[in-house]
């Protein structure tokens, strides 16, 4: 019954298949606003879980426009290529992040994050 508004980024956990495409399972995460973090309201929908994301070090790339799945896959491939074989990061998932509301037509910010091991 508590409205918290939209937060940024909207973070989607992507699980890549062997060929680099994304598996059909995804996890969408929203940041709980600061005033609710100490005592977040309980979700009324059982499919919504409150989780604490631990601190992490990431490798990141940024791009603009209205991001689609193919964009995230392509930028993840570019980031993987830029990192080469020396960087140690989680290969079983990565984060696709969007920072802007859907009605913002210009200056959009999207990021792909790989979590450093």
Biopython code that builds the backbone (N, CA, C, O; Angstrom):
import numpy as np
from Bio.PDB.StructureBuilder import StructureBuilder

atoms = [
    (1, "UNK", "N", (0.795, -1.201, 0.000)),
    (1, "UNK", "CA", (0.000, 0.000, 0.000)),
    (1, "UNK", "C", (0.837, 1.264, 0.000)),
    (1, "UNK", "O", (0.285, 2.363, 0.065)),
    (2, "UNK", "N", (2.164, 1.139, -0.072)),
    (2, "UNK", "CA", (3.031, 2.308, -0.080)),
    (2, "UNK", "C", (3.569, 2.509, -1.486)),
    (2, "UNK", "O", (4.135, 1.589, -2.074)),
    (3, "UNK", "N", (3.393, 3.717, -2.031)),
    (3, "UNK", "CA", (3.956, 4.028, -3.343)),
    (3, "UNK", "C", (5.372, 4.550, -3.170)),
    (3, "UNK", "O", (5.614, 5.454, -2.371)),
    (4, "UNK", "N", (6.315, 3.972, -3.927)),
    (4, "UNK", "CA", (7.708, 4.391, -3.786)),
    (4, "UNK", "C", (8.231, 5.102, -5.021)),
    (4, "UNK", "O", (9.347, 5.621, -4.989)),
    (5, "UNK", "N", (7.480, 5.146, -6.095)),
    (5, "UNK", "CA", (7.954, 5.803, -7.303)),
    (5, "UNK", "C", (9.025, 4.975, -7.999)),
    (5, "UNK", "O", (9.415, 3.913, -7.514)),
    (6, "UNK", "N", (9.492, 5.462, -9.125)),
    (6, "UNK", "CA", (10.493, 4.753, -9.916)),
    (6, "UNK", "C", (11.892, 5.152, -9.471)),
    (6, "UNK", "O", (12.120, 6.304, -9.101)),
    (7, "UNK", "N", (12.812, 4.228, -9.502)),
    (7, "UNK", "CA", (14.202, 4.499, -9.153)),
    (7, "UNK", "C", (15.098, 4.104, -10.323)),
    (7, "UNK", "O", (14.660, 3.422, -11.249)),
    (8, "UNK", "N", (16.334, 4.531, -10.271)),
    (8, "UNK", "CA", (17.278, 4.191, -11.332)),
    (8, "UNK", "C", (18.569, 3.702, -10.696)),
    (8, "UNK", "O", (18.951, 4.196, -9.635)),
    (9, "UNK", "N", (19.237, 2.766, -11.303)),
    (9, "UNK", "CA", (18.831, 2.150, -12.572)),
    (9, "UNK", "C", (17.833, 1.029, -12.352)),
    (9, "UNK", "O", (17.709, 0.491, -11.252)),
    (10, "UNK", "N", (17.120, 0.686, -13.422)),
    (10, "UNK", "CA", (16.391, -0.570, -13.470)),
    (10, "UNK", "C", (17.433, -1.575, -13.953)),
    (10, "UNK", "O", (18.017, -1.408, -15.023)),
    (11, "UNK", "N", (17.656, -2.595, -13.175)),
    (11, "UNK", "CA", (18.736, -3.543, -13.427)),
    (11, "UNK", "C", (18.147, -4.911, -13.748)),
    (11, "UNK", "O", (17.395, -5.478, -12.956)),
    (12, "UNK", "N", (18.496, -5.427, -14.909)),
    (12, "UNK", "CA", (18.033, -6.751, -15.327)),
    (12, "UNK", "C", (19.222, -7.694, -15.290)),
    (12, "UNK", "O", (20.245, -7.437, -15.925)),
    (13, "UNK", "N", (19.088, -8.787, -14.545)),
    (13, "UNK", "CA", (20.129, -9.802, -14.534)),
    (13, "UNK", "C", (19.902, -10.698, -15.735)),
    (13, "UNK", "O", (18.861, -11.345, -15.847)),
    (14, "UNK", "N", (20.875, -10.738, -16.630)),
    (14, "UNK", "CA", (20.783, -11.537, -17.851)),
    (14, "UNK", "C", (21.641, -12.783, -17.686)),
    (14, "UNK", "O", (22.739, -12.731, -17.132)),
    (15, "UNK", "N", (21.125, -13.895, -18.173)),
    (15, "UNK", "CA", (21.826, -15.165, -18.101)),
    (15, "UNK", "C", (22.138, -15.608, -19.527)),
    (15, "UNK", "O", (21.259, -16.120, -20.221)),
    (16, "UNK", "N", (23.392, -15.414, -19.974)),
    (16, "UNK", "CA", (23.713, -15.723, -21.369)),
    (16, "UNK", "C", (23.767, -17.226, -21.647)),
    (16, "UNK", "O", (24.198, -18.014, -20.805)),
    (17, "UNK", "N", (23.321, -17.604, -22.845)),
    (17, "UNK", "CA", (23.446, -18.978, -23.331)),
    (17, "UNK", "C", (24.835, -19.138, -23.936)),
    (17, "UNK", "O", (25.587, -18.168, -24.027)),
    (18, "UNK", "N", (25.178, -20.339, -24.345)),
    (18, "UNK", "CA", (26.497, -20.613, -24.921)),
    (18, "UNK", "C", (26.809, -19.728, -26.129)),
    (18, "UNK", "O", (27.956, -19.327, -26.324)),
    (19, "UNK", "N", (25.789, -19.423, -26.943)),
    (19, "UNK", "CA", (26.005, -18.632, -28.160)),
    (19, "UNK", "C", (25.974, -17.128, -27.907)),
    (19, "UNK", "O", (26.067, -16.345, -28.852)),
    (20, "UNK", "N", (25.845, -16.710, -26.637)),
    (20, "UNK", "CA", (25.822, -15.290, -26.298)),
    (20, "UNK", "C", (24.427, -14.702, -26.207)),
    (20, "UNK", "O", (24.245, -13.632, -25.626)),
    (21, "UNK", "N", (23.426, -15.393, -26.780)),
    (21, "UNK", "CA", (22.053, -14.909, -26.659)),
    (21, "UNK", "C", (21.612, -15.054, -25.200)),
    (21, "UNK", "O", (22.283, -15.712, -24.405)),
    (22, "UNK", "N", (20.493, -14.444, -24.861)),
    (22, "UNK", "CA", (20.029, -14.495, -23.479)),
    (22, "UNK", "C", (19.018, -15.608, -23.295)),
    (22, "UNK", "O", (18.151, -15.824, -24.142)),
    (23, "UNK", "N", (19.139, -16.316, -22.173)),
    (23, "UNK", "CA", (18.147, -17.319, -21.827)),
    (23, "UNK", "C", (16.840, -16.610, -21.486)),
    (23, "UNK", "O", (16.827, -15.403, -21.242)),
    (24, "UNK", "N", (15.765, -17.348, -21.470)),
    (24, "UNK", "CA", (14.455, -16.755, -21.238)),
    (24, "UNK", "C", (14.231, -16.334, -19.790)),
    (24, "UNK", "O", (13.283, -15.601, -19.510)),
    (25, "UNK", "N", (15.082, -16.778, -18.861)),
    (25, "UNK", "CA", (14.897, -16.344, -17.480)),
    (25, "UNK", "C", (15.642, -15.023, -17.260)),
    (25, "UNK", "O", (16.797, -14.874, -17.659)),
    (26, "UNK", "N", (14.980, -14.096, -16.636)),
    (26, "UNK", "CA", (15.593, -12.817, -16.287)),
    (26, "UNK", "C", (15.138, -12.449, -14.881)),
    (26, "UNK", "O", (14.142, -12.967, -14.375)),
    (27, "UNK", "N", (15.880, -11.554, -14.271)),
    (27, "UNK", "CA", (15.538, -11.054, -12.945)),
    (27, "UNK", "C", (15.624, -9.538, -13.024)),
    (27, "UNK", "O", (16.678, -8.991, -13.348)),
    (28, "UNK", "N", (14.534, -8.863, -12.735)),
    (28, "UNK", "CA", (14.490, -7.402, -12.773)),
    (28, "UNK", "C", (14.620, -6.886, -11.340)),
    (28, "UNK", "O", (13.909, -7.333, -10.440)),
    (29, "UNK", "N", (15.538, -5.939, -11.142)),
    (29, "UNK", "CA", (15.777, -5.381, -9.811)),
    (29, "UNK", "C", (15.584, -3.870, -9.834)),
    (29, "UNK", "O", (16.009, -3.183, -10.763)),
    (30, "UNK", "N", (14.942, -3.380, -8.801)),
    (30, "UNK", "CA", (14.731, -1.941, -8.615)),
    (30, "UNK", "C", (15.330, -1.558, -7.275)),
    (30, "UNK", "O", (15.219, -2.300, -6.299)),
    (31, "UNK", "N", (15.960, -0.406, -7.232)),
    (31, "UNK", "CA", (16.539, 0.074, -5.988)),
    (31, "UNK", "C", (15.430, 0.609, -5.093)),
    (31, "UNK", "O", (14.567, 1.365, -5.540)),
    (32, "UNK", "N", (15.462, 0.212, -3.836)),
    (32, "UNK", "CA", (14.502, 0.736, -2.865)),
    (32, "UNK", "C", (14.991, 2.125, -2.445)),
    (32, "UNK", "O", (16.149, 2.270, -2.051)),
    (33, "UNK", "N", (14.138, 3.143, -2.521)),
    (33, "UNK", "CA", (14.559, 4.499, -2.147)),
    (33, "UNK", "C", (15.127, 4.555, -0.723)),
    (33, "UNK", "O", (14.737, 3.774, 0.144)),
    (34, "UNK", "N", (16.035, 5.474, -0.506)),
    (34, "UNK", "CA", (16.772, 5.585, 0.758)),
    (34, "UNK", "C", (15.861, 5.597, 1.983)),
    (34, "UNK", "O", (16.159, 4.935, 2.977)),
    (35, "UNK", "N", (14.765, 6.334, 1.924)),
    (35, "UNK", "CA", (13.904, 6.462, 3.105)),
    (35, "UNK", "C", (13.223, 5.148, 3.489)),
    (35, "UNK", "O", (12.694, 5.034, 4.594)),
    (36, "UNK", "N", (13.227, 4.155, 2.599)),
    (36, "UNK", "CA", (12.598, 2.862, 2.884)),
    (36, "UNK", "C", (13.610, 1.745, 3.128)),
    (36, "UNK", "O", (13.208, 0.631, 3.466)),
    (37, "UNK", "N", (14.915, 2.005, 2.969)),
    (37, "UNK", "CA", (15.886, 0.911, 3.023)),
    (37, "UNK", "C", (16.006, 0.271, 4.398)),
    (37, "UNK", "O", (16.205, -0.941, 4.478)),
    (38, "UNK", "N", (15.895, 1.028, 5.478)),
    (38, "UNK", "CA", (16.015, 0.450, 6.813)),
    (38, "UNK", "C", (14.847, -0.478, 7.130)),
    (38, "UNK", "O", (15.009, -1.470, 7.841)),
    (39, "UNK", "N", (13.678, -0.153, 6.604)),
    (39, "UNK", "CA", (12.488, -0.948, 6.892)),
    (39, "UNK", "C", (11.569, -0.946, 5.659)),
    (39, "UNK", "O", (10.543, -0.266, 5.658)),
    (40, "UNK", "N", (11.931, -1.701, 4.612)),
    (40, "UNK", "CA", (11.125, -1.682, 3.385)),
    (40, "UNK", "C", (9.739, -2.275, 3.605)),
    (40, "UNK", "O", (9.581, -3.216, 4.383)),
    (41, "UNK", "N", (8.734, -1.728, 2.922)),
    (41, "UNK", "CA", (7.394, -2.310, 3.029)),
    (41, "UNK", "C", (7.396, -3.727, 2.465)),
    (41, "UNK", "O", (8.133, -4.026, 1.526)),
    (42, "UNK", "N", (6.581, -4.584, 3.033)),
    (42, "UNK", "CA", (6.498, -5.969, 2.562)),
    (42, "UNK", "C", (5.707, -6.030, 1.269)),
    (42, "UNK", "O", (4.622, -5.455, 1.178)),
    (43, "UNK", "N", (6.240, -6.726, 0.258)),
    (43, "UNK", "CA", (5.501, -6.864, -1.008)),
    (43, "UNK", "C", (4.218, -7.664, -0.806)),
    (43, "UNK", "O", (4.199, -8.620, -0.030)),
    (44, "UNK", "N", (3.154, -7.283, -1.493)),
    (44, "UNK", "CA", (1.897, -8.023, -1.421)),
    (44, "UNK", "C", (1.845, -9.122, -2.481)),
    (44, "UNK", "O", (0.970, -9.986, -2.432)),
    (45, "UNK", "N", (2.769, -9.096, -3.432)),
    (45, "UNK", "CA", (2.861, -10.104, -4.495)),
    (45, "UNK", "C", (3.991, -11.064, -4.138)),
    (45, "UNK", "O", (5.125, -10.638, -3.921)),
    (46, "UNK", "N", (3.681, -12.375, -4.078)),
    (46, "UNK", "CA", (4.669, -13.372, -3.667)),
    (46, "UNK", "C", (5.840, -13.496, -4.632)),
    (46, "UNK", "O", (6.894, -14.003, -4.251)),
    (47, "UNK", "N", (5.681, -13.047, -5.868)),
    (47, "UNK", "CA", (6.778, -13.152, -6.835)),
    (47, "UNK", "C", (7.824, -12.051, -6.642)),
    (47, "UNK", "O", (8.892, -12.094, -7.252)),
    (48, "UNK", "N", (7.516, -11.068, -5.798)),
    (48, "UNK", "CA", (8.442, -9.960, -5.526)),
    (48, "UNK", "C", (9.202, -10.270, -4.237)),
    (48, "UNK", "O", (8.606, -10.545, -3.196)),
    (49, "UNK", "N", (10.508, -10.220, -4.330)),
    (49, "UNK", "CA", (11.371, -10.502, -3.177)),
    (49, "UNK", "C", (12.239, -9.285, -2.890)),
    (49, "UNK", "O", (12.649, -8.576, -3.808)),
    (50, "UNK", "N", (12.513, -9.048, -1.626)),
    (50, "UNK", "CA", (13.443, -7.997, -1.245)),
    (50, "UNK", "C", (14.779, -8.665, -0.965)),
    (50, "UNK", "O", (14.884, -9.554, -0.120)),
    (51, "UNK", "N", (15.803, -8.216, -1.694)),
    (51, "UNK", "CA", (17.150, -8.767, -1.544)),
    (51, "UNK", "C", (18.129, -7.625, -1.326)),
    (51, "UNK", "O", (17.935, -6.514, -1.821)),
    (52, "UNK", "N", (19.162, -7.914, -0.591)),
    (52, "UNK", "CA", (20.226, -6.937, -0.432)),
    (52, "UNK", "C", (21.348, -7.298, -1.386)),
    (52, "UNK", "O", (21.865, -8.415, -1.353)),
    (53, "UNK", "N", (21.719, -6.364, -2.225)),
    (53, "UNK", "CA", (22.810, -6.582, -3.168)),
    (53, "UNK", "C", (24.101, -6.128, -2.485)),
    (53, "UNK", "O", (24.246, -4.965, -2.109)),
    (54, "UNK", "N", (25.011, -7.048, -2.338)),
    (54, "UNK", "CA", (26.299, -6.744, -1.710)),
    (54, "UNK", "C", (27.128, -5.832, -2.608)),
    (54, "UNK", "O", (26.903, -5.763, -3.816)),
    (55, "UNK", "N", (28.082, -5.138, -2.009)),
    (55, "UNK", "CA", (28.987, -4.309, -2.787)),
    (55, "UNK", "C", (29.737, -5.168, -3.793)),
    (55, "UNK", "O", (30.002, -6.343, -3.540)),
    (56, "UNK", "N", (30.075, -4.586, -4.926)),
    (56, "UNK", "CA", (30.773, -5.330, -5.968)),
    (56, "UNK", "C", (31.630, -4.381, -6.779)),
    (56, "UNK", "O", (31.398, -3.172, -6.808)),
    (57, "UNK", "N", (32.614, -4.949, -7.431)),
    (57, "UNK", "CA", (33.419, -4.220, -8.392)),
    (57, "UNK", "C", (32.988, -4.704, -9.765)),
    (57, "UNK", "O", (32.859, -5.907, -9.993)),
    (58, "UNK", "N", (32.765, -3.772, -10.676)),
    (58, "UNK", "CA", (32.253, -4.146, -11.992)),
    (58, "UNK", "C", (33.153, -3.635, -13.104)),
    (58, "UNK", "O", (33.915, -2.682, -12.934)),
    (59, "UNK", "N", (33.042, -4.294, -14.240)),
    (59, "UNK", "CA", (33.543, -3.791, -15.509)),
    (59, "UNK", "C", (32.291, -3.320, -16.240)),
    (59, "UNK", "O", (31.286, -4.030, -16.265)),
    (60, "UNK", "N", (32.341, -2.136, -16.830)),
    (60, "UNK", "CA", (31.128, -1.547, -17.385)),
    (60, "UNK", "C", (31.369, -0.908, -18.748)),
    (60, "UNK", "O", (32.465, -0.436, -19.050)),
    (61, "UNK", "N", (30.323, -0.907, -19.556)),
    (61, "UNK", "CA", (30.316, -0.125, -20.783)),
    (61, "UNK", "C", (28.974, 0.590, -20.858)),
    (61, "UNK", "O", (27.968, 0.090, -20.355)),
    (62, "UNK", "N", (28.963, 1.750, -21.482)),
    (62, "UNK", "CA", (27.774, 2.594, -21.537)),
    (62, "UNK", "C", (27.406, 2.857, -22.992)),
    (62, "UNK", "O", (28.279, 2.963, -23.853)),
    (63, "UNK", "N", (26.098, 2.962, -23.261)),
    (63, "UNK", "CA", (25.620, 3.309, -24.598)),
    (63, "UNK", "C", (24.285, 4.019, -24.485)),
    (63, "UNK", "O", (23.632, 3.956, -23.443)),
    (64, "UNK", "N", (23.874, 4.695, -25.550)),
    (64, "UNK", "CA", (22.643, 5.478, -25.546)),
    (64, "UNK", "C", (21.523, 4.815, -26.322)),
    (64, "UNK", "O", (21.652, 3.683, -26.790)),
    (65, "UNK", "N", (20.423, 5.539, -26.450)),
    (65, "UNK", "CA", (19.272, 5.087, -27.217)),
    (65, "UNK", "C", (18.303, 4.255, -26.403)),
    (65, "UNK", "O", (18.506, 4.014, -25.213)),
    (66, "UNK", "N", (17.241, 3.821, -27.071)),
    (66, "UNK", "CA", (16.271, 2.909, -26.460)),
    (66, "UNK", "C", (16.845, 1.504, -26.567)),
    (66, "UNK", "O", (16.855, 0.925, -27.653)),
    (67, "UNK", "N", (17.319, 0.951, -25.463)),
    (67, "UNK", "CA", (18.020, -0.330, -25.479)),
    (67, "UNK", "C", (17.042, -1.492, -25.647)),
    (67, "UNK", "O", (16.001, -1.566, -24.994)),
    (68, "UNK", "N", (17.421, -2.386, -26.545)),
    (68, "UNK", "CA", (16.691, -3.640, -26.751)),
    (68, "UNK", "C", (17.617, -4.780, -26.348)),
    (68, "UNK", "O", (18.802, -4.565, -26.095)),
    (69, "UNK", "N", (17.078, -5.982, -26.291)),
    (69, "UNK", "CA", (17.886, -7.140, -25.919)),
    (69, "UNK", "C", (19.116, -7.265, -26.802)),
    (69, "UNK", "O", (20.213, -7.522, -26.307)),
    (70, "UNK", "N", (18.942, -7.083, -28.110)),
    (70, "UNK", "CA", (20.068, -7.216, -29.033)),
    (70, "UNK", "C", (21.169, -6.200, -28.720)),
    (70, "UNK", "O", (22.349, -6.500, -28.897)),
    (71, "UNK", "N", (20.800, -5.012, -28.262)),
    (71, "UNK", "CA", (21.794, -4.000, -27.898)),
    (71, "UNK", "C", (22.615, -4.451, -26.688)),
    (71, "UNK", "O", (23.841, -4.344, -26.682)),
    (72, "UNK", "N", (21.924, -4.954, -25.670)),
    (72, "UNK", "CA", (22.637, -5.441, -24.488)),
    (72, "UNK", "C", (23.565, -6.605, -24.852)),
    (72, "UNK", "O", (24.701, -6.661, -24.383)),
    (73, "UNK", "N", (23.088, -7.525, -25.680)),
    (73, "UNK", "CA", (23.910, -8.667, -26.106)),
    (73, "UNK", "C", (25.140, -8.170, -26.867)),
    (73, "UNK", "O", (26.251, -8.641, -26.624)),
    (74, "UNK", "N", (24.945, -7.222, -27.787)),
    (74, "UNK", "CA", (26.062, -6.698, -28.569)),
    (74, "UNK", "C", (27.073, -5.952, -27.702)),
    (74, "UNK", "O", (28.280, -6.123, -27.874)),
    (75, "UNK", "N", (26.598, -5.136, -26.783)),
    (75, "UNK", "CA", (27.528, -4.395, -25.923)),
    (75, "UNK", "C", (28.207, -5.320, -24.915)),
    (75, "UNK", "O", (29.348, -5.071, -24.528)),
    (76, "UNK", "N", (27.531, -6.372, -24.488)),
    (76, "UNK", "CA", (28.192, -7.365, -23.631)),
    (76, "UNK", "C", (29.325, -8.041, -24.403)),
    (76, "UNK", "O", (30.397, -8.278, -23.846)),
    (77, "UNK", "N", (29.095, -8.352, -25.678)),
    (77, "UNK", "CA", (30.139, -8.964, -26.507)),
    (77, "UNK", "C", (31.313, -8.004, -26.691)),
    (77, "UNK", "O", (32.469, -8.425, -26.657)),
    (78, "UNK", "N", (31.023, -6.722, -26.885)),
    (78, "UNK", "CA", (32.095, -5.721, -27.020)),
    (78, "UNK", "C", (32.894, -5.594, -25.728)),
    (78, "UNK", "O", (34.120, -5.489, -25.763)),
    (79, "UNK", "N", (32.205, -5.602, -24.589)),
    (79, "UNK", "CA", (32.890, -5.509, -23.306)),
    (79, "UNK", "C", (33.758, -6.748, -23.088)),
    (79, "UNK", "O", (34.901, -6.641, -22.644)),
    (80, "UNK", "N", (33.221, -7.901, -23.397)),
    (80, "UNK", "CA", (33.988, -9.148, -23.273)),
    (80, "UNK", "C", (35.246, -9.087, -24.136)),
    (80, "UNK", "O", (36.324, -9.479, -23.689)),
    (81, "UNK", "N", (35.118, -8.607, -25.346)),
    (81, "UNK", "CA", (36.256, -8.485, -26.250)),
    (81, "UNK", "C", (37.279, -7.481, -25.720)),
    (81, "UNK", "O", (38.483, -7.731, -25.786)),
    (82, "UNK", "N", (36.809, -6.351, -25.198)),
    (82, "UNK", "CA", (37.711, -5.326, -24.671)),
    (82, "UNK", "C", (38.482, -5.837, -23.451)),
    (82, "UNK", "O", (39.642, -5.475, -23.255)),
    (83, "UNK", "N", (37.843, -6.675, -22.633)),
    (83, "UNK", "CA", (38.499, -7.193, -21.436)),
    (83, "UNK", "C", (39.515, -8.282, -21.766)),
    (83, "UNK", "O", (40.475, -8.480, -21.021)),
    (84, "UNK", "N", (39.315, -8.988, -22.874)),
    (84, "UNK", "CA", (40.231, -10.057, -23.250)),
    (84, "UNK", "C", (40.162, -11.228, -22.282)),
    (84, "UNK", "O", (39.180, -11.397, -21.560)),
    (85, "UNK", "N", (41.201, -12.020, -22.278)),
    (85, "UNK", "CA", (41.201, -13.240, -21.460)),
    (85, "UNK", "C", (41.843, -13.040, -20.085)),
    (85, "UNK", "O", (41.814, -13.954, -19.261)),
    (86, "UNK", "N", (42.411, -11.885, -19.826)),
    (86, "UNK", "CA", (43.110, -11.652, -18.552)),
    (86, "UNK", "C", (42.175, -11.276, -17.402)),
    (86, "UNK", "O", (42.457, -11.603, -16.249)),
    (87, "UNK", "N", (41.085, -10.606, -17.695)),
    (87, "UNK", "CA", (40.171, -10.129, -16.642)),
    (87, "UNK", "C", (39.318, -11.279, -16.114)),
    (87, "UNK", "O", (38.763, -12.059, -16.889)),
    (88, "UNK", "N", (39.219, -11.376, -14.795)),
    (88, "UNK", "CA", (38.394, -12.406, -14.163)),
    (88, "UNK", "C", (37.049, -11.792, -13.774)),
    (88, "UNK", "O", (36.997, -10.869, -12.961)),
    (89, "UNK", "N", (35.973, -12.302, -14.350)),
    (89, "UNK", "CA", (34.637, -11.815, -14.037)),
    (89, "UNK", "C", (33.645, -12.964, -14.179)),
    (89, "UNK", "O", (33.939, -13.980, -14.809)),
    (90, "UNK", "N", (32.463, -12.788, -13.581)),
    (90, "UNK", "CA", (31.423, -13.820, -13.618)),
    (90, "UNK", "C", (30.943, -14.001, -15.048)),
    (90, "UNK", "O", (30.599, -13.024, -15.715)),
    (91, "UNK", "N", (30.917, -15.218, -15.518)),
    (91, "UNK", "CA", (30.493, -15.510, -16.888)),
    (91, "UNK", "C", (29.041, -16.025, -16.950)),
    (91, "UNK", "O", (28.452, -16.089, -18.029)),
    (92, "UNK", "N", (28.473, -16.388, -15.797)),
    (92, "UNK", "CA", (27.143, -16.998, -15.777)),
    (92, "UNK", "C", (26.001, -15.980, -15.791)),
    (92, "UNK", "O", (24.846, -16.352, -15.995)),
    (93, "UNK", "N", (26.310, -14.709, -15.578)),
    (93, "UNK", "CA", (25.289, -13.663, -15.645)),
    (93, "UNK", "C", (25.975, -12.320, -15.828)),
    (93, "UNK", "O", (27.179, -12.191, -15.607)),
    (94, "UNK", "N", (25.207, -11.329, -16.230)),
    (94, "UNK", "CA", (25.648, -9.932, -16.221)),
    (94, "UNK", "C", (24.434, -9.056, -16.046)),
    (94, "UNK", "O", (23.300, -9.521, -16.165)),
    (95, "UNK", "N", (24.668, -7.779, -15.760)),
    (95, "UNK", "CA", (23.577, -6.841, -15.514)),
    (95, "UNK", "C", (23.384, -5.911, -16.703)),
    (95, "UNK", "O", (24.345, -5.385, -17.263)),
    (96, "UNK", "N", (22.122, -5.719, -17.077)),
    (96, "UNK", "CA", (21.711, -4.756, -18.103)),
    (96, "UNK", "C", (20.974, -3.642, -17.357)),
    (96, "UNK", "O", (19.967, -3.899, -16.697)),
    (97, "UNK", "N", (21.468, -2.420, -17.460)),
    (97, "UNK", "CA", (20.930, -1.324, -16.657)),
    (97, "UNK", "C", (20.412, -0.189, -17.522)),
    (97, "UNK", "O", (21.071, 0.242, -18.468)),
    (98, "UNK", "N", (19.228, 0.286, -17.185)),
    (98, "UNK", "CA", (18.641, 1.446, -17.845)),
    (98, "UNK", "C", (18.384, 2.524, -16.812)),
    (98, "UNK", "O", (17.911, 2.234, -15.713)),
    (99, "UNK", "N", (18.689, 3.755, -17.153)),
    (99, "UNK", "CA", (18.605, 4.856, -16.190)),
    (99, "UNK", "C", (17.478, 5.848, -16.466)),
    (99, "UNK", "O", (17.242, 6.739, -15.650)),
    (100, "UNK", "N", (16.781, 5.721, -17.582)),
    (100, "UNK", "CA", (15.859, 6.783, -17.981)),
    (100, "UNK", "C", (14.414, 6.297, -18.089)),
    (100, "UNK", "O", (14.163, 5.129, -18.386)),
    (101, "UNK", "N", (13.460, 7.213, -17.842)),
    (101, "UNK", "CA", (12.053, 6.855, -18.033)),
    (101, "UNK", "C", (11.760, 6.654, -19.517)),
    (101, "UNK", "O", (12.450, 7.221, -20.364)),
    (102, "UNK", "N", (10.748, 5.856, -19.841)),
    (102, "UNK", "CA", (10.449, 5.557, -21.242)),
    (102, "UNK", "C", (10.153, 6.788, -22.094)),
    (102, "UNK", "O", (10.392, 6.770, -23.302)),
    (103, "UNK", "N", (9.636, 7.854, -21.487)),
    (103, "UNK", "CA", (9.267, 9.039, -22.270)),
    (103, "UNK", "C", (10.430, 9.974, -22.572)),
    (103, "UNK", "O", (10.231, 10.996, -23.229)),
    (104, "UNK", "N", (11.632, 9.659, -22.114)),
    (104, "UNK", "CA", (12.799, 10.502, -22.404)),
    (104, "UNK", "C", (13.365, 10.107, -23.770)),
    (104, "UNK", "O", (13.914, 9.013, -23.907)),
    (105, "UNK", "N", (13.244, 10.976, -24.791)),
    (105, "UNK", "CA", (13.644, 10.581, -26.141)),
    (105, "UNK", "C", (15.138, 10.721, -26.447)),
    (105, "UNK", "O", (15.653, 10.008, -27.308)),
    (106, "UNK", "N", (15.842, 11.626, -25.758)),
    (106, "UNK", "CA", (17.241, 11.899, -26.091)),
    (106, "UNK", "C", (18.120, 11.797, -24.854)),
    (106, "UNK", "O", (17.647, 11.937, -23.726)),
    (107, "UNK", "N", (19.400, 11.552, -25.080)),
    (107, "UNK", "CA", (20.355, 11.519, -23.981)),
    (107, "UNK", "C", (20.167, 10.349, -23.043)),
    (107, "UNK", "O", (20.450, 10.451, -21.849)),
    (108, "UNK", "N", (19.692, 9.237, -23.574)),
    (108, "UNK", "CA", (19.420, 8.065, -22.748)),
    (108, "UNK", "C", (20.724, 7.373, -22.352)),
    (108, "UNK", "O", (21.701, 7.400, -23.100)),
    (109, "UNK", "N", (20.730, 6.760, -21.182)),
    (109, "UNK", "CA", (21.925, 6.075, -20.663)),
    (109, "UNK", "C", (21.586, 4.630, -20.324)),
    (109, "UNK", "O", (20.648, 4.353, -19.576)),
    (110, "UNK", "N", (22.360, 3.728, -20.881)),
    (110, "UNK", "CA", (22.248, 2.297, -20.611)),
    (110, "UNK", "C", (23.649, 1.774, -20.330)),
    (110, "UNK", "O", (24.634, 2.317, -20.831)),
    (111, "UNK", "N", (23.736, 0.719, -19.529)),
    (111, "UNK", "CA", (25.032, 0.139, -19.220)),
    (111, "UNK", "C", (24.937, -1.378, -19.160)),
    (111, "UNK", "O", (23.890, -1.940, -18.838)),
    (112, "UNK", "N", (26.056, -2.029, -19.477)),
    (112, "UNK", "CA", (26.233, -3.456, -19.244)),
    (112, "UNK", "C", (27.308, -3.576, -18.177)),
    (112, "UNK", "O", (28.360, -2.945, -18.281)),
    (113, "UNK", "N", (27.046, -4.397, -17.134)),
    (113, "UNK", "CA", (28.007, -4.603, -16.065)),
    (113, "UNK", "C", (28.397, -6.074, -15.999)),
    (113, "UNK", "O", (27.532, -6.951, -15.991)),
    (114, "UNK", "N", (29.698, -6.342, -15.953)),
    (114, "UNK", "CA", (30.237, -7.659, -15.603)),
    (114, "UNK", "C", (30.777, -7.545, -14.189)),
    (114, "UNK", "O", (31.459, -6.572, -13.867)),
    (115, "UNK", "N", (30.486, -8.515, -13.344)),
    (115, "UNK", "CA", (30.929, -8.494, -11.954)),
    (115, "UNK", "C", (32.314, -9.129, -11.846)),
    (115, "UNK", "O", (32.511, -10.288, -12.210)),
    (116, "UNK", "N", (33.261, -8.353, -11.341)),
    (116, "UNK", "CA", (34.639, -8.831, -11.182)),
    (116, "UNK", "C", (34.679, -9.945, -10.130)),
    (116, "UNK", "O", (34.017, -9.864, -9.095)),
    (117, "UNK", "N", (35.460, -10.976, -10.413)),
    (117, "UNK", "CA", (35.622, -12.065, -9.438)),
    (117, "UNK", "C", (36.731, -11.754, -8.466)),
    (117, "UNK", "O", (37.012, -12.554, -7.573)),
]
sb = StructureBuilder()
sb.init_structure("model")
sb.init_model(0)
sb.init_chain("A")
sb.init_seg("    ")
for serial, (resi, resn, name, xyz) in enumerate(atoms, 1):
    if name == "N":
        sb.init_residue(resn, " ", resi, " ")
    sb.init_atom(name, np.array(xyz, "f"), 0.0, 1.0, " ", f" {name:<3s}", serial, name[0])
structure = sb.get_structure()
